[in-house]
Amino acid sequence: MGCNAIRTSHNMPAPELIRACDELGMVVMAESFDEWKSAKVQNGYHKVFDEWAEKDLVNLVRHFRNNPSVVMWCIGNEVPD
């Protein structure tokens, strides 16, 4: 594939991806979402941010906290807030 790092995109990564990265020695930046309260698109995450942001982050971190490939957590990409 020609890389040694993966950035997941705006949602919880598949457990199979993280296991493969653990086995292959890849490093992963697990990204949670790309929208907070300001809308980027009409039906985006901003509509449920207040209700789900903390739950989604806790779920992401707890699920992958013991995987050696996950070396960084991201709470947003190109977020204007």
PDB file of N, CA, C and O in Angstrom:
ATOM      1  N   MET A   1       0.824  -1.177   0.000  1.00  0.00           N
ATOM      2  CA  MET A   1       0.000   0.000   0.000  1.00  0.00           C
ATOM      3  C   MET A   1       0.873   1.247   0.000  1.00  0.00           C
ATOM      4  O   MET A   1       0.432   2.302  -0.457  1.00  0.00           O
ATOM      5  N   GLY A   2       2.081   1.153   0.494  1.00  0.00           N
ATOM      6  CA  GLY A   2       2.987   2.292   0.449  1.00  0.00           C
ATOM      7  C   GLY A   2       2.813   3.315   1.553  1.00  0.00           C
ATOM      8  O   GLY A   2       3.145   4.484   1.359  1.00  0.00           O
ATOM      9  N   CYS A   3       2.303   2.909   2.707  1.00  0.00           N
ATOM     10  CA  CYS A   3       2.174   3.849   3.825  1.00  0.00           C
ATOM     11  C   CYS A   3       2.362   3.103   5.138  1.00  0.00           C
ATOM     12  O   CYS A   3       2.358   1.873   5.180  1.00  0.00           O
ATOM     13  N   ASN A   4       2.525   3.870   6.202  1.00  0.00           N
ATOM     14  CA  ASN A   4       2.653   3.242   7.513  1.00  0.00           C
ATOM     15  C   ASN A   4       1.693   3.845   8.528  1.00  0.00           C
ATOM     16  O   ASN A   4       1.770   3.547   9.720  1.00  0.00           O
ATOM     17  N   ALA A   5       0.781   4.703   8.046  1.00  0.00           N
ATOM     18  CA  ALA A   5      -0.195   5.333   8.932  1.00  0.00           C
ATOM     19  C   ALA A   5      -1.533   5.469   8.217  1.00  0.00           C
ATOM     20  O   ALA A   5      -1.595   5.619   6.996  1.00  0.00           O
ATOM     21  N   ILE A   6      -2.601   5.412   9.006  1.00  0.00           N
ATOM     22  CA  ILE A   6      -3.955   5.541   8.473  1.00  0.00           C
ATOM     23  C   ILE A   6      -4.712   6.539   9.331  1.00  0.00           C
ATOM     24  O   ILE A   6      -4.633   6.502  10.559  1.00  0.00           O
ATOM     25  N   ARG A   7      -5.440   7.425   8.683  1.00  0.00           N
ATOM     26  CA  ARG A   7      -6.375   8.318   9.363  1.00  0.00           C
ATOM     27  C   ARG A   7      -7.774   7.828   9.027  1.00  0.00           C
ATOM     28  O   ARG A   7      -8.158   7.791   7.858  1.00  0.00           O
ATOM     29  N   THR A   8      -8.538   7.451  10.050  1.00  0.00           N
ATOM     30  CA  THR A   8      -9.903   7.019   9.781  1.00  0.00           C
ATOM     31  C   THR A   8     -10.738   8.254   9.457  1.00  0.00           C
ATOM     32  O   THR A   8     -10.329   9.381   9.734  1.00  0.00           O
ATOM     33  N   SER A   9     -11.894   8.034   8.875  1.00  0.00           N
ATOM     34  CA  SER A   9     -12.650   9.189   8.404  1.00  0.00           C
ATOM     35  C   SER A   9     -14.004   9.345   9.068  1.00  0.00           C
ATOM     36  O   SER A   9     -14.962   8.654   8.722  1.00  0.00           O
ATOM     37  N   HIS A  10     -14.076  10.253  10.021  1.00  0.00           N
ATOM     38  CA  HIS A  10     -15.315  10.811  10.536  1.00  0.00           C
ATOM     39  C   HIS A  10     -16.294   9.830  11.153  1.00  0.00           C
ATOM     40  O   HIS A  10     -17.483  10.133  11.256  1.00  0.00           O
ATOM     41  N   ASN A  11     -15.835   8.691  11.555  1.00  0.00           N
ATOM     42  CA  ASN A  11     -16.723   7.733  12.214  1.00  0.00           C
ATOM     43  C   ASN A  11     -15.893   6.636  12.855  1.00  0.00           C
ATOM     44  O   ASN A  11     -14.673   6.584  12.701  1.00  0.00           O
ATOM     45  N   MET A  12     -16.566   5.776  13.565  1.00  0.00           N
ATOM     46  CA  MET A  12     -15.883   4.671  14.238  1.00  0.00           C
ATOM     47  C   MET A  12     -15.317   3.700  13.203  1.00  0.00           C
ATOM     48  O   MET A  12     -16.056   3.218  12.344  1.00  0.00           O
ATOM     49  N   PRO A  13     -14.023   3.409  13.272  1.00  0.00           N
ATOM     50  CA  PRO A  13     -13.456   2.463  12.308  1.00  0.00           C
ATOM     51  C   PRO A  13     -13.893   1.032  12.594  1.00  0.00           C
ATOM     52  O   PRO A  13     -14.272   0.695  13.716  1.00  0.00           O
ATOM     53  N   ALA A  14     -13.835   0.223  11.589  1.00  0.00           N
ATOM     54  CA  ALA A  14     -14.171  -1.194  11.758  1.00  0.00           C
ATOM     55  C   ALA A  14     -13.127  -1.860  12.646  1.00  0.00           C
ATOM     56  O   ALA A  14     -11.933  -1.607  12.483  1.00  0.00           O
ATOM     57  N   PRO A  15     -13.550  -2.700  13.575  1.00  0.00           N
ATOM     58  CA  PRO A  15     -12.597  -3.406  14.436  1.00  0.00           C
ATOM     59  C   PRO A  15     -11.586  -4.222  13.625  1.00  0.00           C
ATOM     60  O   PRO A  15     -10.435  -4.372  14.035  1.00  0.00           O
ATOM     61  N   GLU A  16     -12.018  -4.747  12.474  1.00  0.00           N
ATOM     62  CA  GLU A  16     -11.113  -5.522  11.618  1.00  0.00           C
ATOM     63  C   GLU A  16      -9.967  -4.664  11.094  1.00  0.00           C
ATOM     64  O   GLU A  16      -8.837  -5.139  10.979  1.00  0.00           O
ATOM     65  N   LEU A  17     -10.251  -3.410  10.777  1.00  0.00           N
ATOM     66  CA  LEU A  17      -9.200  -2.496  10.316  1.00  0.00           C
ATOM     67  C   LEU A  17      -8.173  -2.274  11.415  1.00  0.00           C
ATOM     68  O   LEU A  17      -6.968  -2.340  11.169  1.00  0.00           O
ATOM     69  N   ILE A  18      -8.646  -2.012  12.620  1.00  0.00           N
ATOM     70  CA  ILE A  18      -7.723  -1.754  13.732  1.00  0.00           C
ATOM     71  C   ILE A  18      -6.913  -3.003  14.061  1.00  0.00           C
ATOM     72  O   ILE A  18      -5.716  -2.903  14.328  1.00  0.00           O
ATOM     73  N   ARG A  19      -7.541  -4.179  14.048  1.00  0.00           N
ATOM     74  CA  ARG A  19      -6.786  -5.427  14.288  1.00  0.00           C
ATOM     75  C   ARG A  19      -5.723  -5.630  13.221  1.00  0.00           C
ATOM     76  O   ARG A  19      -4.599  -6.021  13.537  1.00  0.00           O
ATOM     77  N   ALA A  20      -6.055  -5.373  11.974  1.00  0.00           N
ATOM     78  CA  ALA A  20      -5.071  -5.513  10.892  1.00  0.00           C
ATOM     79  C   ALA A  20      -3.915  -4.541  11.100  1.00  0.00           C
ATOM     80  O   ALA A  20      -2.757  -4.905  10.900  1.00  0.00           O
ATOM     81  N   CYS A  21      -4.218  -3.310  11.498  1.00  0.00           N
ATOM     82  CA  CYS A  21      -3.160  -2.330  11.755  1.00  0.00           C
ATOM     83  C   CYS A  21      -2.285  -2.770  12.929  1.00  0.00           C
ATOM     84  O   CYS A  21      -1.067  -2.596  12.891  1.00  0.00           O
ATOM     85  N   ASP A  22      -2.891  -3.333  13.963  1.00  0.00           N
ATOM     86  CA  ASP A  22      -2.115  -3.863  15.089  1.00  0.00           C
ATOM     87  C   ASP A  22      -1.146  -4.940  14.602  1.00  0.00           C
ATOM     88  O   ASP A  22       0.031  -4.935  14.962  1.00  0.00           O
ATOM     89  N   GLU A  23      -1.644  -5.850  13.790  1.00  0.00           N
ATOM     90  CA  GLU A  23      -0.831  -6.971  13.310  1.00  0.00           C
ATOM     91  C   GLU A  23       0.269  -6.529  12.346  1.00  0.00           C
ATOM     92  O   GLU A  23       1.359  -7.101  12.348  1.00  0.00           O
ATOM     93  N   LEU A  24      -0.007  -5.527  11.532  1.00  0.00           N
ATOM     94  CA  LEU A  24       0.951  -5.084  10.518  1.00  0.00           C
ATOM     95  C   LEU A  24       1.905  -3.993  11.006  1.00  0.00           C
ATOM     96  O   LEU A  24       2.840  -3.621  10.296  1.00  0.00           O
ATOM     97  N   GLY A  25       1.670  -3.483  12.211  1.00  0.00           N
ATOM     98  CA  GLY A  25       2.542  -2.435  12.732  1.00  0.00           C
ATOM     99  C   GLY A  25       2.237  -1.064  12.165  1.00  0.00           C
ATOM    100  O   GLY A  25       3.102  -0.187  12.168  1.00  0.00           O
ATOM    101  N   MET A  26       1.039  -0.867  11.686  1.00  0.00           N
ATOM    102  CA  MET A  26       0.619   0.444  11.188  1.00  0.00           C
ATOM    103  C   MET A  26       0.249   1.323  12.380  1.00  0.00           C
ATOM    104  O   MET A  26      -0.040   0.810  13.461  1.00  0.00           O
ATOM    105  N   VAL A  27       0.255   2.637  12.192  1.00  0.00           N
ATOM    106  CA  VAL A  27      -0.238   3.554  13.213  1.00  0.00           C
ATOM    107  C   VAL A  27      -1.527   4.189  12.705  1.00  0.00           C
ATOM    108  O   VAL A  27      -1.702   4.409  11.506  1.00  0.00           O
ATOM    109  N   VAL A  28      -2.425   4.478  13.646  1.00  0.00           N
ATOM    110  CA  VAL A  28      -3.755   4.961  13.288  1.00  0.00           C
ATOM    111  C   VAL A  28      -4.095   6.223  14.055  1.00  0.00           C
ATOM    112  O   VAL A  28      -3.848   6.322  15.257  1.00  0.00           O
ATOM    113  N   MET A  29      -4.668   7.195  13.342  1.00  0.00           N
ATOM    114  CA  MET A  29      -5.309   8.342  13.968  1.00  0.00           C
ATOM    115  C   MET A  29      -6.808   8.096  13.852  1.00  0.00           C
ATOM    116  O   MET A  29      -7.359   8.123  12.751  1.00  0.00           O
ATOM    117  N   ALA A  30      -7.459   7.859  14.964  1.00  0.00           N
ATOM    118  CA  ALA A  30      -8.896   7.582  14.969  1.00  0.00           C
ATOM    119  C   ALA A  30      -9.648   8.908  15.046  1.00  0.00           C
ATOM    120  O   ALA A  30      -9.557   9.639  16.033  1.00  0.00           O
ATOM    121  N   GLU A  31     -10.384   9.196  13.992  1.00  0.00           N
ATOM    122  CA  GLU A  31     -11.112  10.466  13.907  1.00  0.00           C
ATOM    123  C   GLU A  31     -12.582  10.252  14.223  1.00  0.00           C
ATOM    124  O   GLU A  31     -13.196   9.288  13.764  1.00  0.00           O
ATOM    125  N   SER A  32     -13.137  11.160  15.009  1.00  0.00           N
ATOM    126  CA  SER A  32     -14.509  10.986  15.467  1.00  0.00           C
ATOM    127  C   SER A  32     -15.555  11.566  14.514  1.00  0.00           C
ATOM    128  O   SER A  32     -16.443  10.838  14.068  1.00  0.00           O
ATOM    129  N   PHE A  33     -15.473  12.837  14.198  1.00  0.00           N
ATOM    130  CA  PHE A  33     -16.457  13.453  13.312  1.00  0.00           C
ATOM    131  C   PHE A  33     -15.851  14.682  12.652  1.00  0.00           C
ATOM    132  O   PHE A  33     -14.803  15.165  13.081  1.00  0.00           O
ATOM    133  N   ASP A  34     -16.500  15.192  11.612  1.00  0.00           N
ATOM    134  CA  ASP A  34     -15.977  16.362  10.906  1.00  0.00           C
ATOM    135  C   ASP A  34     -16.931  17.545  10.974  1.00  0.00           C
ATOM    136  O   ASP A  34     -16.820  18.491  10.194  1.00  0.00           O
ATOM    137  N   GLU A  35     -17.860  17.486  11.903  1.00  0.00           N
ATOM    138  CA  GLU A  35     -18.816  18.581  12.049  1.00  0.00           C
ATOM    139  C   GLU A  35     -19.224  18.662  13.506  1.00  0.00           C
ATOM    140  O   GLU A  35     -19.556  17.649  14.120  1.00  0.00           O
ATOM    141  N   TRP A  36     -19.199  19.871  14.064  1.00  0.00           N
ATOM    142  CA  TRP A  36     -19.673  20.066  15.421  1.00  0.00           C
ATOM    143  C   TRP A  36     -21.051  20.706  15.364  1.00  0.00           C
ATOM    144  O   TRP A  36     -21.995  20.094  14.864  1.00  0.00           O
ATOM    145  N   LYS A  37     -21.177  21.918  15.864  1.00  0.00           N
ATOM    146  CA  LYS A  37     -22.493  22.581  15.867  1.00  0.00           C
ATOM    147  C   LYS A  37     -22.772  23.372  14.602  1.00  0.00           C
ATOM    148  O   LYS A  37     -23.932  23.596  14.255  1.00  0.00           O
ATOM    149  N   SER A  38     -21.733  23.796  13.913  1.00  0.00           N
ATOM    150  CA  SER A  38     -21.925  24.527  12.661  1.00  0.00           C
ATOM    151  C   SER A  38     -22.116  23.541  11.519  1.00  0.00           C
ATOM    152  O   SER A  38     -21.374  22.568  11.382  1.00  0.00           O
ATOM    153  N   ALA A  39     -23.110  23.810  10.716  1.00  0.00           N
ATOM    154  CA  ALA A  39     -23.448  22.898   9.618  1.00  0.00           C
ATOM    155  C   ALA A  39     -22.472  23.033   8.458  1.00  0.00           C
ATOM    156  O   ALA A  39     -22.120  24.139   8.048  1.00  0.00           O
ATOM    157  N   LYS A  40     -22.043  21.890   7.937  1.00  0.00           N
ATOM    158  CA  LYS A  40     -21.286  21.828   6.680  1.00  0.00           C
ATOM    159  C   LYS A  40     -22.221  21.379   5.565  1.00  0.00           C
ATOM    160  O   LYS A  40     -22.126  21.828   4.422  1.00  0.00           O
ATOM    161  N   VAL A  41     -23.117  20.487   5.929  1.00  0.00           N
ATOM    162  CA  VAL A  41     -24.118  19.973   4.993  1.00  0.00           C
ATOM    163  C   VAL A  41     -25.479  20.019   5.691  1.00  0.00           C
ATOM    164  O   VAL A  41     -25.552  20.117   6.916  1.00  0.00           O
ATOM    165  N   GLN A  42     -26.525  19.950   4.925  1.00  0.00           N
ATOM    166  CA  GLN A  42     -27.869  20.118   5.464  1.00  0.00           C
ATOM    167  C   GLN A  42     -28.240  19.075   6.518  1.00  0.00           C
ATOM    168  O   GLN A  42     -28.790  19.431   7.561  1.00  0.00           O
ATOM    169  N   ASN A  43     -27.960  17.827   6.276  1.00  0.00           N
ATOM    170  CA  ASN A  43     -28.342  16.769   7.207  1.00  0.00           C
ATOM    171  C   ASN A  43     -27.136  16.152   7.901  1.00  0.00           C
ATOM    172  O   ASN A  43     -27.030  14.930   8.003  1.00  0.00           O
ATOM    173  N   GLY A  44     -26.231  16.994   8.377  1.00  0.00           N
ATOM    174  CA  GLY A  44     -24.997  16.514   8.973  1.00  0.00           C
ATOM    175  C   GLY A  44     -25.091  16.246  10.466  1.00  0.00           C
ATOM    176  O   GLY A  44     -26.158  16.316  11.076  1.00  0.00           O
ATOM    177  N   TYR A  45     -23.927  15.936  11.029  1.00  0.00           N
ATOM    178  CA  TYR A  45     -23.806  15.563  12.444  1.00  0.00           C
ATOM    179  C   TYR A  45     -24.206  16.706  13.373  1.00  0.00           C
ATOM    180  O   TYR A  45     -24.545  16.469  14.533  1.00  0.00           O
ATOM    181  N   HIS A  46     -24.169  17.946  12.874  1.00  0.00           N
ATOM    182  CA  HIS A  46     -24.524  19.099  13.713  1.00  0.00           C
ATOM    183  C   HIS A  46     -25.922  18.965  14.318  1.00  0.00           C
ATOM    184  O   HIS A  46     -26.200  19.530  15.376  1.00  0.00           O
ATOM    185  N   LYS A  47     -26.789  18.229  13.656  1.00  0.00           N
ATOM    186  CA  LYS A  47     -28.160  18.068  14.151  1.00  0.00           C
ATOM    187  C   LYS A  47     -28.226  17.231  15.430  1.00  0.00           C
ATOM    188  O   LYS A  47     -29.166  17.374  16.211  1.00  0.00           O
ATOM    189  N   VAL A  48     -27.253  16.375  15.647  1.00  0.00           N
ATOM    190  CA  VAL A  48     -27.264  15.508  16.832  1.00  0.00           C
ATOM    191  C   VAL A  48     -26.036  15.714  17.711  1.00  0.00           C
ATOM    192  O   VAL A  48     -25.814  14.955  18.655  1.00  0.00           O
ATOM    193  N   PHE A  49     -25.236  16.734  17.407  1.00  0.00           N
ATOM    194  CA  PHE A  49     -23.971  16.937  18.115  1.00  0.00           C
ATOM    195  C   PHE A  49     -24.165  17.013  19.630  1.00  0.00           C
ATOM    196  O   PHE A  49     -23.495  16.297  20.375  1.00  0.00           O
ATOM    197  N   ASP A  50     -25.065  17.864  20.085  1.00  0.00           N
ATOM    198  CA  ASP A  50     -25.246  18.032  21.534  1.00  0.00           C
ATOM    199  C   ASP A  50     -25.634  16.729  22.228  1.00  0.00           C
ATOM    200  O   ASP A  50     -25.195  16.467  23.348  1.00  0.00           O
ATOM    201  N   GLU A  51     -26.431  15.936  21.586  1.00  0.00           N
ATOM    202  CA  GLU A  51     -26.905  14.694  22.192  1.00  0.00           C
ATOM    203  C   GLU A  51     -25.897  13.552  22.085  1.00  0.00           C
ATOM    204  O   GLU A  51     -25.823  12.722  22.990  1.00  0.00           O
ATOM    205  N   TRP A  52     -25.118  13.489  20.998  1.00  0.00           N
ATOM    206  CA  TRP A  52     -24.310  12.304  20.721  1.00  0.00           C
ATOM    207  C   TRP A  52     -22.793  12.483  20.775  1.00  0.00           C
ATOM    208  O   TRP A  52     -22.076  11.484  20.836  1.00  0.00           O
ATOM    209  N   ALA A  53     -22.285  13.685  20.756  1.00  0.00           N
ATOM    210  CA  ALA A  53     -20.829  13.879  20.665  1.00  0.00           C
ATOM    211  C   ALA A  53     -20.078  13.189  21.804  1.00  0.00           C
ATOM    212  O   ALA A  53     -19.136  12.439  21.550  1.00  0.00           O
ATOM    213  N   GLU A  54     -20.473  13.425  23.036  1.00  0.00           N
ATOM    214  CA  GLU A  54     -19.765  12.810  24.164  1.00  0.00           C
ATOM    215  C   GLU A  54     -19.899  11.290  24.133  1.00  0.00           C
ATOM    216  O   GLU A  54     -18.919  10.576  24.349  1.00  0.00           O
ATOM    217  N   LYS A  55     -21.105  10.791  23.866  1.00  0.00           N
ATOM    218  CA  LYS A  55     -21.324   9.344  23.809  1.00  0.00           C
ATOM    219  C   LYS A  55     -20.459   8.705  22.724  1.00  0.00           C
ATOM    220  O   LYS A  55     -19.847   7.660  22.945  1.00  0.00           O
ATOM    221  N   ASP A  56     -20.412   9.337  21.555  1.00  0.00           N
ATOM    222  CA  ASP A  56     -19.626   8.786  20.456  1.00  0.00           C
ATOM    223  C   ASP A  56     -18.135   8.797  20.758  1.00  0.00           C
ATOM    224  O   ASP A  56     -17.432   7.838  20.440  1.00  0.00           O
ATOM    225  N   LEU A  57     -17.644   9.879  21.372  1.00  0.00           N
ATOM    226  CA  LEU A  57     -16.222   9.943  21.723  1.00  0.00           C
ATOM    227  C   LEU A  57     -15.850   8.912  22.783  1.00  0.00           C
ATOM    228  O   LEU A  57     -14.825   8.239  22.670  1.00  0.00           O
ATOM    229  N   VAL A  58     -16.678   8.792  23.802  1.00  0.00           N
ATOM    230  CA  VAL A  58     -16.420   7.803  24.856  1.00  0.00           C
ATOM    231  C   VAL A  58     -16.397   6.397  24.253  1.00  0.00           C
ATOM    232  O   VAL A  58     -15.524   5.591  24.575  1.00  0.00           O
ATOM    233  N   ASN A  59     -17.342   6.116  23.394  1.00  0.00           N
ATOM    234  CA  ASN A  59     -17.406   4.800  22.752  1.00  0.00           C
ATOM    235  C   ASN A  59     -16.150   4.536  21.920  1.00  0.00           C
ATOM    236  O   ASN A  59     -15.581   3.447  21.989  1.00  0.00           O
ATOM    237  N   LEU A  60     -15.720   5.512  21.144  1.00  0.00           N
ATOM    238  CA  LEU A  60     -14.529   5.360  20.305  1.00  0.00           C
ATOM    239  C   LEU A  60     -13.281   5.096  21.154  1.00  0.00           C
ATOM    240  O   LEU A  60     -12.525   4.163  20.882  1.00  0.00           O
ATOM    241  N   VAL A  61     -13.077   5.908  22.164  1.00  0.00           N
ATOM    242  CA  VAL A  61     -11.871   5.768  22.996  1.00  0.00           C
ATOM    243  C   VAL A  61     -11.893   4.461  23.788  1.00  0.00           C
ATOM    244  O   VAL A  61     -10.887   3.754  23.839  1.00  0.00           O
ATOM    245  N   ARG A  62     -13.006   4.142  24.392  1.00  0.00           N
ATOM    246  CA  ARG A  62     -13.084   2.898  25.172  1.00  0.00           C
ATOM    247  C   ARG A  62     -12.894   1.665  24.300  1.00  0.00           C
ATOM    248  O   ARG A  62     -12.265   0.691  24.713  1.00  0.00           O
ATOM    249  N   HIS A  63     -13.442   1.716  23.093  1.00  0.00           N
ATOM    250  CA  HIS A  63     -13.368   0.545  22.223  1.00  0.00           C
ATOM    251  C   HIS A  63     -11.940   0.254  21.759  1.00  0.00           C
ATOM    252  O   HIS A  63     -11.556  -0.910  21.641  1.00  0.00           O
ATOM    253  N   PHE A  64     -11.151   1.300  21.496  1.00  0.00           N
ATOM    254  CA  PHE A  64      -9.823   1.096  20.905  1.00  0.00           C
ATOM    255  C   PHE A  64      -8.668   1.542  21.796  1.00  0.00           C
ATOM    256  O   PHE A  64      -7.536   1.629  21.320  1.00  0.00           O
ATOM    257  N   ARG A  65      -8.916   1.824  23.064  1.00  0.00           N
ATOM    258  CA  ARG A  65      -7.857   2.358  23.931  1.00  0.00           C
ATOM    259  C   ARG A  65      -6.701   1.397  24.162  1.00  0.00           C
ATOM    260  O   ARG A  65      -5.599   1.846  24.477  1.00  0.00           O
ATOM    261  N   ASN A  66      -6.908   0.100  24.019  1.00  0.00           N
ATOM    262  CA  ASN A  66      -5.840  -0.865  24.252  1.00  0.00           C
ATOM    263  C   ASN A  66      -5.199  -1.392  22.971  1.00  0.00           C
ATOM    264  O   ASN A  66      -4.401  -2.329  23.016  1.00  0.00           O
ATOM    265  N   ASN A  67      -5.539  -0.804  21.845  1.00  0.00           N
ATOM    266  CA  ASN A  67      -4.937  -1.225  20.583  1.00  0.00           C
ATOM    267  C   ASN A  67      -3.654  -0.431  20.351  1.00  0.00           C
ATOM    268  O   ASN A  67      -3.690   0.799  20.314  1.00  0.00           O
ATOM    269  N   PRO A  68      -2.526  -1.115  20.195  1.00  0.00           N
ATOM    270  CA  PRO A  68      -1.257  -0.409  20.038  1.00  0.00           C
ATOM    271  C   PRO A  68      -1.166   0.426  18.769  1.00  0.00           C
ATOM    272  O   PRO A  68      -0.355   1.350  18.702  1.00  0.00           O
ATOM    273  N   SER A  69      -1.972   0.125  17.771  1.00  0.00           N
ATOM    274  CA  SER A  69      -1.895   0.896  16.524  1.00  0.00           C
ATOM    275  C   SER A  69      -2.518   2.281  16.660  1.00  0.00           C
ATOM    276  O   SER A  69      -2.136   3.196  15.930  1.00  0.00           O
ATOM    277  N   VAL A  70      -3.461   2.456  17.570  1.00  0.00           N
ATOM    278  CA  VAL A  70      -4.117   3.759  17.733  1.00  0.00           C
ATOM    279  C   VAL A  70      -3.228   4.642  18.594  1.00  0.00           C
ATOM    280  O   VAL A  70      -3.121   4.449  19.805  1.00  0.00           O
ATOM    281  N   VAL A  71      -2.599   5.607  17.953  1.00  0.00           N
ATOM    282  CA  VAL A  71      -1.641   6.466  18.641  1.00  0.00           C
ATOM    283  C   VAL A  71      -2.142   7.903  18.790  1.00  0.00           C
ATOM    284  O   VAL A  71      -1.506   8.720  19.457  1.00  0.00           O
ATOM    285  N   MET A  72      -3.289   8.209  18.164  1.00  0.00           N
ATOM    286  CA  MET A  72      -3.790   9.571  18.198  1.00  0.00           C
ATOM    287  C   MET A  72      -5.310   9.560  18.028  1.00  0.00           C
ATOM    288  O   MET A  72      -5.865   8.742  17.295  1.00  0.00           O
ATOM    289  N   TRP A  73      -5.959  10.483  18.718  1.00  0.00           N
ATOM    290  CA  TRP A  73      -7.400  10.655  18.606  1.00  0.00           C
ATOM    291  C   TRP A  73      -7.659  12.024  17.995  1.00  0.00           C
ATOM    292  O   TRP A  73      -6.960  12.987  18.308  1.00  0.00           O
ATOM    293  N   CYS A  74      -8.643  12.112  17.139  1.00  0.00           N
ATOM    294  CA  CYS A  74      -8.975  13.383  16.497  1.00  0.00           C
ATOM    295  C   CYS A  74     -10.438  13.707  16.779  1.00  0.00           C
ATOM    296  O   CYS A  74     -11.311  12.860  16.589  1.00  0.00           O
ATOM    297  N   ILE A  75     -10.709  14.928  17.231  1.00  0.00           N
ATOM    298  CA  ILE A  75     -12.085  15.304  17.539  1.00  0.00           C
ATOM    299  C   ILE A  75     -12.713  16.167  16.454  1.00  0.00           C
ATOM    300  O   ILE A  75     -13.772  16.756  16.669  1.00  0.00           O
ATOM    301  N   GLY A  76     -12.088  16.247  15.316  1.00  0.00           N
ATOM    302  CA  GLY A  76     -12.688  16.989  14.214  1.00  0.00           C
ATOM    303  C   GLY A  76     -11.699  17.319  13.133  1.00  0.00           C
ATOM    304  O   GLY A  76     -10.508  17.495  13.389  1.00  0.00           O
ATOM    305  N   ASN A  77     -12.205  17.401  11.913  1.00  0.00           N
ATOM    306  CA  ASN A  77     -11.384  17.705  10.754  1.00  0.00           C
ATOM    307  C   ASN A  77     -12.033  18.872  10.012  1.00  0.00           C
ATOM    308  O   ASN A  77     -13.193  18.796   9.606  1.00  0.00           O
ATOM    309  N   GLU A  78     -11.286  19.931   9.843  1.00  0.00           N
ATOM    310  CA  GLU A  78     -11.795  21.121   9.156  1.00  0.00           C
ATOM    311  C   GLU A  78     -13.080  21.626   9.808  1.00  0.00           C
ATOM    312  O   GLU A  78     -14.038  21.971   9.116  1.00  0.00           O
ATOM    313  N   VAL A  79     -13.099  21.668  11.136  1.00  0.00           N
ATOM    314  CA  VAL A  79     -14.254  22.115  11.888  1.00  0.00           C
ATOM    315  C   VAL A  79     -14.145  23.625  12.111  1.00  0.00           C
ATOM    316  O   VAL A  79     -13.174  24.095  12.704  1.00  0.00           O
ATOM    317  N   PRO A  80     -15.131  24.379  11.642  1.00  0.00           N
ATOM    318  CA  PRO A  80     -15.033  25.842  11.784  1.00  0.00           C
ATOM    319  C   PRO A  80     -15.334  26.375  13.183  1.00  0.00           C
ATOM    320  O   PRO A  80     -15.051  27.541  13.461  1.00  0.00           O
ATOM    321  N   ASP A  81     -15.896  25.558  14.065  1.00  0.00           N
ATOM    322  CA  ASP A  81     -16.280  26.022  15.404  1.00  0.00           C
ATOM    323  C   ASP A  81     -15.059  26.362  16.233  1.00  0.00           C
ATOM    324  O   ASP A  81     -15.190  26.768  17.388  1.00  0.00           O
TER     325      ASP A  81
END
